[in-house]
């Protein structure tokens, strides 16, 4: 399992995907087309779960304040 948000993004990029902010969470998008594939929570990775997993807000996410609530 990746140790950081940027590491996760790098691993997803190698497969042709990226995570982007979607409301108060994240969504998986195709890197080439930008098409949304799924909400991260639908894949079992809610934003709060990722906050706890990485012990940090997702880089560039506008709802970084949720980090204090998720811990």
C-alpha positions as CSV (number, residue, x, y, z in Angstrom):
1,X,0.0,0.0,0.0
2,X,1.3,3.5,-0.8
3,X,2.7,5.5,2.0
4,X,1.7,8.9,0.9
5,X,-0.9,10.7,-1.2
6,X,1.6,11.6,-3.9
7,X,2.8,8.0,-4.0
8,X,-0.7,6.9,-4.5
9,X,-1.1,9.4,-7.3
10,X,2.1,8.2,-9.0
11,X,0.9,4.6,-8.8
12,X,-2.5,5.5,-10.3
13,X,-0.8,7.6,-13.0
14,X,1.2,4.5,-14.1
15,X,-2.1,2.8,-14.7
16,X,-3.6,5.8,-16.5
17,X,-5.7,7.3,-13.7
18,X,-5.7,10.1,-11.2
19,X,-7.6,11.2,-8.1
20,X,-9.3,14.6,-8.2
21,X,-11.3,16.5,-5.7
22,X,-15.0,15.9,-6.0
23,X,-17.1,17.8,-3.5
24,X,-15.8,16.9,0.0
25,X,-14.2,13.7,-1.3
26,X,-12.2,12.3,-4.2
27,X,-13.0,10.7,-7.6
28,X,-11.0,8.5,-9.9
29,X,-10.5,9.9,-13.4
30,X,-8.9,8.7,-16.6
31,X,-5.8,10.8,-17.0
32,X,-6.0,11.0,-20.8
33,X,-9.7,11.9,-21.3
34,X,-10.4,13.3,-17.8
35,X,-13.6,11.2,-17.7
36,X,-14.8,10.4,-14.2
37,X,-14.7,6.7,-13.6
38,X,-15.9,6.4,-9.9
39,X,-16.1,8.1,-6.6
40,X,-13.3,7.0,-4.3
41,X,-15.9,6.1,-1.7
42,X,-17.6,3.8,-4.1
43,X,-14.3,1.9,-4.4
44,X,-14.1,1.6,-0.6
45,X,-11.8,4.6,0.0
46,X,-13.7,7.5,1.4
47,X,-11.8,10.7,1.8
48,X,-11.9,10.3,5.6
49,X,-10.4,6.8,5.3
50,X,-7.6,8.1,3.1
51,X,-7.0,11.0,5.6
52,X,-6.5,8.5,8.4
53,X,-4.4,6.1,6.2
54,X,-2.0,8.8,5.1
55,X,-2.3,10.9,8.3
56,X,-2.4,14.0,6.2
57,X,-4.8,15.9,4.0
58,X,-4.8,15.0,0.3
59,X,-2.4,17.4,-1.6
60,X,-4.4,20.4,-3.0
61,X,-7.7,19.3,-1.6
62,X,-9.8,22.4,-0.6
63,X,-11.3,20.5,2.4
64,X,-8.1,20.0,4.3
65,X,-10.0,21.0,7.5
66,X,-11.6,17.6,7.4
67,X,-8.3,16.1,8.4
68,X,-8.8,17.2,12.0
69,X,-12.3,15.7,12.1
70,X,-11.2,12.3,10.6
71,X,-8.5,11.6,13.2
